[in-house]
Each structure stands twice: as C-alpha cells, then as structure tokens.
Amino acid sequence: MQDGCMRTFKNHVSTFKSHVEKKHEMYGANEVPLLDDADELNASDHNSSDDNEPLRGDHDEQPIPNVQNWDDFDKAEIEQRIAIFLAKLLASSSVVQSTIDGVVGHTSDLLDDVVGYLKHKTSQFAQQNMIQPNDLSFCSLMEDFEKCENTFDRFIGVYMRKKYFTQSGVFLAPKEIPIAVAFYQRRNRMTGNVSQVLKNVSFQYVPIKPLMKLILESKGFLENIEMHEPSLDGLMRDFHDGEYSQQNIFCRHKRNIQLLFYIDDFEVANPLSPKAGTHKLGAVYCTITNIHPKFRSSLNNCHLVMLFNAGDAKLYGYEPIFDPLVEDLNSLIHDGIQIEAPTFQGTVRVGLAQVTGDNLGLHSLFGFAQGFTANYPCRFCKMHRAEAQLSTSENVGLLRTKDNYQMDVNAQDLPNTGVRSDSPLNKIHHYHVTQNFAPDIMHDLLEGVCPLELKLVVKALIDKRLFNINLLNSRLVSFNYGSDNRTTCIFSASSMTNPDGAPGQNAAQMWCLIRHFPLMMGDLVPEDDEHWELLILLLKCMDIIFSPVISRGDTVYLKHLIQDHHQHFLELFGNARQLKPKHHHMIHYPMAIQKLGPLTRFWAMRFEAKHNFSRRLSHIVCNFQNIAKTLAYRNQMLLCYNLLSQLSLVGDEVEIGPGSSVLVASITDSDVVHIRLRLGLYDEVFLANWCKVFGHTYKKHQMVVVGKNVELDPVFGKLVNIIAVESGVRLIYEEWLTTGFSRHLHAYKVEAQEPRKTEICRIDDLLDYHPLQMIQSGPPNDPAFCVVTRYKF
C-alpha cells in the first residue's frame, strides 16, 4: 500500500509506474518505490480476455513476483530473475520458441552493451577523479558490473534453458513413452519423393509421482488441505460430504490425497481444414479434490498428466497409454510419497477419486458402448434403450455393479450388455468404473437438453403466434444480461426446423440465455401455457443441479422434479420424439449428488477452458511434427513459472481497480463505515471503482446475495461503494426487499426499502459469490425490478 492507495496491478509494470507518477507526486519518474514482502506488487490488466467459462483463470494472467531490495544482488539472483522472465514467456500461449531465442539473443547483447558502456564511463570517472584502481569501493563497484556480464549464457538455446529449469527443481519435463511402431510418410526435400519410414508411436506423460510432490510441497498447499473440512451441518458442499468419500476406504482418510481426472479430445488444427482429425489430441488433466473449490476452479490447479493422439488411442486402445499412470497410482496408494513441507514432514498417499469428461470420452475409456444408439447406452445402469426413451425415474435394480460389469466383460456381447471391454482404470486399487458416479452436466444439459427443449418451446410459442422470431431476436440482443454474463447468439429460422442440430450457443451462453429467457419473453406468454411449463420445470431442476450447496432433502425433491419434467416432455412431444440419452442421464443425478455432493464440482466447464492454451499455442506454432511434445512442454512451463516465482497455488486472488483515497466523513454512508470498521471520520479509505476476487468482478449497482429472510427467500443488496482497507475488501450495500418469487418469470421480485437501510460486509460473508444484475421488467409507467439467480440457495 502506498499513501493509502490500495490499487493493485497485473502484468504491466509500466502501468504501475505511470500510476505512481500521476497519483503519488512525491515520487518522480525514476523513483518508483521498492516494495518489501509485506507490500505485494500484484500484477494486472483488468481488460484481459475471457475464456468460455464464467468463473476465472487464464494462463496469460499470472501475477509478477514481488519486487525485493537490491542488497546482496548476486549473479545467481540475476539468473533466477532471468529464468522467471523466460519462464513467463514460455508459459504464454502467444510466444513461439524462435521469438524467445530472439528475445534472449537481443536482450543479452543489449545488457552486455549497457554494462560495458557503464564500466567504461565508470573507469573514466575514476581516472578523472584520481581514484586508484585498487580502491576497495571502486573494485566492489566493478565486481558488481562483472556480475551483470554474460548473465544470459545459461539460457542460450532450448537445450540450455531446459537444463537450467530442470536443475532448478521446479520443472518437471514430460516423458515421451512409445507404445508401438508404425510407418509414416517422409518427403525428401531435395527430390520431392515420398518414402515410408518406421517411427515410434508415442505419447507424452507427466510422471504423477514427482508432479504430486512438487504441488504438495508448494507454498501453503498442505495448510489449505488441513483447513478444508467436511460440512458439519448436514449440507453437501464438496466431494468429501458425499457418501462415496465417507464410505470409500481410501477417500475417507483425510490425509490421503484424492485426485479428480478429466479426459477429453480436442482439435488443435483448423476444424474446417483437410487436416481436421489428423492432429486431434486426447488430454488427461488432474486436480486435487482436497483443496477448497474456489482454488480448484483456477486453471493453475488444473495440471496436465497426459497428451496423446486421439487416433492412436482408437487404434491401439487405452491400455498401453494408461498403464504407466495406473502403475504409478498404485505405487502412490500403497507406498505414498515423502513430503518435506514447513508444516508437515512424512508420507502422503495419493489415489484416484473420480474421472470426469464428456460422455463419449468416458464410455471409450470405461469400456462401454460408444454409440448412444446402442441397445444399452448408459454407463450408470443396464436399462435398454427402448425403455430408457420412456423412463422418467431411476430403476435401482438395473444399476451397474462390479459383479455384473465383470460378467458383461466376460460375456463379450456388446449388443446385449453395453460393455465392449474391461477398462485399464479398474487396475487402480480402491477404484472401479461402476463406482464412478460423476455425470457430465455441462454436455448433458447446457449442450444437450437445454438447447433442444428451448428450441422446441420457442417453435411452439411462435406457432401459437405469441411472438415471432424477429421480436425474439430483438429482445435477445438488447436484453440486460449484466456484466458477469455472456452475450447470446440470435435464433435462425433453420434452427427452429431442426431442433436436434447444433445449439448455436456455447455452454456459458446457453446457461445465461435459458436462465433469463422467462424474464425476457414471459410477458408475452400466458401463465398456463403448457410448453412454457416445460421450460419452468427444466429451470427448477437446474436450480438444484447447479447449486453449490445441497441438502439430502433437495435430492429427493429433484428426483420428483425430473420425473415431472420428463413426463411433461413425453406428453407434449411423445408422438414425434422420445427422451434422449442425455434426458436419461438426468434421472441418475439425485443418486450422483448423494454419492459425490454438488455436481458442479465435477463438471467439464473449467477443464474445457484448459484446452484454450493448447489450441492457441498450436495455431501460433504451426508445426505439427510432434505437437503433443511441444504442448506438454509448454504446459509444464506454467507450473514451473508459478513455483519458480514462489507464487501460491492456493493464494487469495484479489485485484482492486482504480479509485481514490477519501476521508470517511466524505462518504455518503460514513456512519456505517465509522461504526462497523471502527475508523475515525477523518481517516482515509480507498474507494475502488471495482474489485475482482477469485474471478468475480464487483461493481457499483450490482446485486449481491447477503442472506435469507424468514420465508427463506434470498435477501439482496445493491452495491453502493467498494472500500479497500488493509484488512481486505469491504462492500457497502443498500438492502432491498424481496417481495416474492415469480414462478412464471423464474425470478425474484425486489424493491427498494423505505427508509433506506445500508450495511457493510466482507465478500466472504456473502451467501453467494456471484454478483447479479437487477433487471427492470413491466411497462415503463409501472416498472418492477427482478433478479435472476444462477441456482437455488
């Protein structure tokens, strides 16, 4: 903090210097103050690009390390600063190796020239002022110059850089493991002839043992695990609140580390080019379920484990690819790894909790039928497709178990069992694919059921002449979704005639659209409309499915909601269509929540965002000779940068935007600040225009959920001011009155209180972290205000 200013910065030191020159005039252009460890220079550019997921985290938004004093700044320290600088470049998805080589060469030459010039001018000064060459101060100064000479020698070339990072102990190089030998085409550059050559078919594997050791020994990681306790009030908030964690012999031990794996294929080439599919990669990521969910949602805690060619997995199977990982996991389960951390020294065991991914990827890995038109297309139960198309509830007697799975594997009868082969993951101790209860709610709902039913409902309402597609699109593009939501795409006439086609929206856009659609178009639809009722039933299901806090009673209620929704769908469209496999997956959600806790802890949304780094980098590199090796190396450089610069993987992520320091007495709600924060009226506080905490941006006039009233409806507060003090960020809000919930609009109706009631709170005290938007509805002469929530509180 400088002169009461709480502004933080990311990435651009020049922006920080400019701020100091303009706002803190006591410092000149060349007198930017050095900060000690207590005053962190957090780095930031607020206008950073977003990915597809509305939470947070991007590889290209890493804070720079703390600026330290220059005392005892030896050559090793200089080399470490250079290593951090180069690691940051290598952790970026927009820089290629040739660019880094050029940066290293030119920077090295520039630094050597500057140091040589300064040495020369210093020697001239010494001669002019009769300073002897053996003068101790002069010799010390010249030695300091020599420290800065040839500082890039250990970083010239890719080999030297890899060697330095490996020796630093924080870079874990991926291993290239061969699985087969195959013929590949090779073109002779001189003659143009093509010949067949034998090459190893390989994949990239980041060894899980040293990876876990690096992560667990990182700053503050084990301390965060110790603080993350199961819920004591009977509500389910995370994986360890579910029945599976409490009953599994490995997961129920608190000190054991439980991993969540994600598997998915993604395209690195242009999907419309002739090379589409040729370079398609399969990726396996992992995250540690023992840490708080707010840290798991950061891409810094989503770690690459494997990269392989998707075609190789189809040709040779998953077993040779997953065998090294399975072997290492079994060793970690039985023998563990030795951890040497400040707060703990001892052995920690690591095992597999769950595997998540899209439905096709999981079915392929688990050995189930890959086509969803198969006779038995479900990985959770053995219900026949004809029955599943009409079933509205779960049949417990048909659930898959270890025993009937093994019988189906031995039978080798895919049409009559839905099981193609055994899964290599079944070799992992304390794990079996029939106990993998994690569904894929992003693909099931946001890219499956939601777009299908929304288009069916819209078409039905248009056929009833309640509105036309032009009116719909005009409202859609002009609707106030709020700053934390995604702008949606318009509907086309062709999408109405083919509701099973492409959704036209990505998952984040669909979630935003379907939540706001009732408020957007509800004034044109009668309250007793049967098609509108289908949409409302779906939203009521989603309110529980997407909730981060769920009671066991909610799962029973959800079971009946899903049953009512499916039955209503069949009543409306049963003559023309039946339930999709993704509809069928929904009937297993209540059971999955009871086993695992909230399903958003396992969805694919954040893991999908991890692909963006590799996609961007592959489009810039444009060299696909061994693209998996390039991407694996660069992914590991992100972890290397975080550890090398001693950044915590579980540290608080707080950015404070521009603002001004003012006296408490000058604030409109000075009495609240004076009493609640125990500040004097003539003390200074920093009023920020915005702040960003764990990826959520808070601004004035937004609505936040501050509690519940006696009817158990959420209580909303309208942000009036954002105050940054040394103890953290405080929100000043004006409490609004919740007058009720409109089922037809699927929104809460709110109004300002008279007299005005103002309160102050910490962000941690909010009932929900997501800032919301107050939306005006009704005619202009009689406006009403509504708030659309993301889920049930």
Secondary structure, DSSP 8 states (H G I E B T S, - for coil): -BTTB----BS-HHHHHHHHHHH-TTS-TT------TTS----B-TT----SSSS---TT----------TT--HHHHHHHHHHHHHHHHT-TT--HHHHHHHHHHHHHHHHHHHHHHHHHHHHHHHHTT--TT-HHHHHHHHHHHHTTTTTGGGSSHHHHHHHHHHTT-----EEEEEEEEEEEEE-TTT--EEEEEEEEEEEE--HHHHHHHHHTSTTHHHHHHH----SSS-B-SGGGSHHHHHSTTTTSTTSEEEEEEEEEE--S-TTSTTTTTT-EEEEEEEETTS-HHHHTSGGG-EEEEEEEHHHHHHH-SHHHHHHHHHHHHHHHHT-EEEEETTEEEEE-EEEEEEEE-HHHHHHHHTB-S-TTSSS--SSB---HHHHTT--S--GGGB--HHHHHHHHHHT-HHHHSB-S--GGGGSTT--GGG-----HIIIIIIIIHHHHHHHHHHHHHHTTS--HHHHHHHHHH----TTS-------HHHHH-TTS--SS-HHHHHHHHHHHHHHHGGGS-TT-HHHHHHHHHHHHHHHHT-SSB-HHHHHHHHHHHHHHHHHHHHHHTTT----HHHHHHTTHHHHHHHHS-GGGS-SHHHHHHHHHHHHHHHHH---TTHHHHHHHHHHHHHHHHHHTT--TT---EEE-SEEEEEGGGSTTHHHHHHHTT--TT-EEEEESEEEETTEEEETT-EEEEEE-TTS-EEEEEEEEEEEETTEEEEEEEEEEEEEEETTTTEEEEEE-SS--EEEEEGGGSSEEEEE-EEEES-TTS-EEEE--SS--
